[in-house]
Amino acid sequence: MRISVIGCGYLGAVHAACMAKLGHEVVGIDVDEGKIRSLSAAHAPFFEPGLDELLRDVQETGRLSFTTDMSAAAGCAVHFICVGTPQKKGENGADLRYVDAAVEALLPHTRPGDIVVGKSTVPVGTAARLAGILVQSEPSAHLVWNPEFLREGHAIKDTLSPDRLVYGVADGSEDHVAVSVLDEVYANALSAGTPRLITDQPTAELVKTAANSFLATKISFINAMAELCEASGADVTRLADAIGMDDRIGRKFLNAGIGFGGGCLPKDIRAFMARAGELGADQALTFLREVDSINMRRRTRVVELTRELCGGSLLGQNITVLGAAFKPESDDVRDSPALSIAAQLQLQGAVVTVTDPKALENASRRFPELQYEPDLETAMAGADTLLLLTEWQQYKELDPFEVSSGVTGLRILDGRNVLDAAKWRAAGWQYRGLGRP
Ligand code: NAD
C-alpha cells in the first residue's frame, strides 16, 4: 500500500520505517527540515534502539522516503497523523495546533476514498471534529482513530508486534470500509494473532488516555506506599513484590522511585483532566490531580533526601547525577524527573554534573546551566554524592568497590531502587533508596 506518515518524531519516524519494513511504500513528512535531512540520510534524529539499522535496511529497498513537501502525500491511500500534542503553555489542556495544521495541510492532497488515520494522543472528541473538516473537503474520505501504545526504547518491536490494535471508526462497526484497509496495512501483525478491537471514535481516543492514566495511577500508588514505608520503616520493594504476586494486581509498574516523566504520561493525564472539565465530568478525574501531585512530590523528596545525605546542606557539594533521560534506552528528556531534580539541586547550591549514555545533547539544550560529562568515570571523579536517577543497565551494574576509588564521598542515592543495598553498604557506602529502610 502507499502510505504517508505526517509527523516524524519518536512515533512517526518509527511508524514510517516499520510500515516500509512490512512492504508498504511509505513517505514520511515533517515540517522540521533538520529531521527530514537526517532521516533521508538513514540516520535517526533521536536515539531509539535499532532504528538506524532499520532505516538503512528499508531505504535500500527504495520503499521509504522523507520530505517536507506535503504534496508527496498525494496518491497515498492511507495517511497517518503522528504529530505532537504537547501540553498548552500555562494550561493543562493539549495543544492541538499541530494536529489541526497537519490535517489542514493534507486536505488539498487527499483523494476520494482516502483513509486518514490519527495516531497522536488527543482529547476525546477530536476525531469527530477532524472528520467533519475532512468530509467537507473530500466527502468520500474516512477518518479513523488508531491510538499508538509504543514504548520508547522498545518502539520498533511495539510497532511491528503490538499487543493490540484499536480502530475507532465513525459507526463503530466491523463493516466500516476503513476496517479492511487498515487490516491490509497491519496484515502482518493480524496474521500473527494480534487482537484487533473495532470501536467508535470517542472510545478509541479514550482507550489511550485511560491506559496512560491507569499506568500513571499505578506508579503514583506505589510511590504513595513508598511515603508510608518511609514513615513506618517498611520496605516498599518487598511490599511491591508481595502485592504484585496477586494476578489481579501484577508486579509491573510497581517500582517506587522518582516518579514518571517523559513526553506522554504527565501531559496526557493533565489533558485528560482538562477535557473532562470541558465535558462537565471533571469529578470523575479529580483523582488524577492527586496522582500528579504524588508524582511531583517525589522530585522534592529526592532533593530533601540528598540534602540529608550530604549532611544537611547542599552548598558546594559535588553531586553526580547518573541519568538524564526520562527512562533508559531513550534520549528523551521531556519532563524528565532526573533532570528536574538535577536542576533543583544546582539551584540550591550544589555543583551538579550529569552523565547519560545518550541524552546529554537534549539535556544540555533544556538545562544549559548544568555541567554534562559523557564519560561515566570522569563524571563520577571527585563526587561527594552519587544519585542514580535513570536506570540504564551500566549504572545498575556498577561495582561499589570499583566506584569507591574515584569518588570523594561514599554516598549514593538510588532513585530507582535498582541497586543491591546490602552490597553497597558492605563496600562502605552510605546507601539510600526510596521507601526503603
Ligand atoms: P515528537 O515531538 O517527537 O514528534 C512530533 C513531530 O511532528 C515533530 O517532528 C514535528 O516537527 C512534527 N510536526 C509538527 N507539526 C507538523 C505538521 N504540521 N506537519 C508535519 N509534521 C509536523 O512527538 P512524539 O513523541 O512522536 O509524539 C507524537 C504523538 O504521539 C503525541 O500525540 C504523543 O502523545 C503520541 N505518542 C507518543 C509516544 C511516544 O512514546 N513518544 C507513544 C504513543 C503515543
Boltz pocket constraint, residues with backbone or C-beta under 6 A from the ligand:
constraints:
  - pocket:
      binder: B
      contacts: [[A, 6], [A, 7], [A, 8], [A, 9], [A, 10], [A, 11], [A, 12], [A, 29], [A, 30], [A, 31], [A, 32], [A, 35], [A, 82], [A, 83], [A, 84], [A, 85], [A, 97], [A, 98], [A, 99], [A, 101], [A, 102], [A, 105], [A, 119], [A, 120], [A, 121], [A, 122], [A, 148], [A, 149], [A, 150], [A, 151], [A, 152], [A, 263], [A, 264]]
      max_distance: 6.0
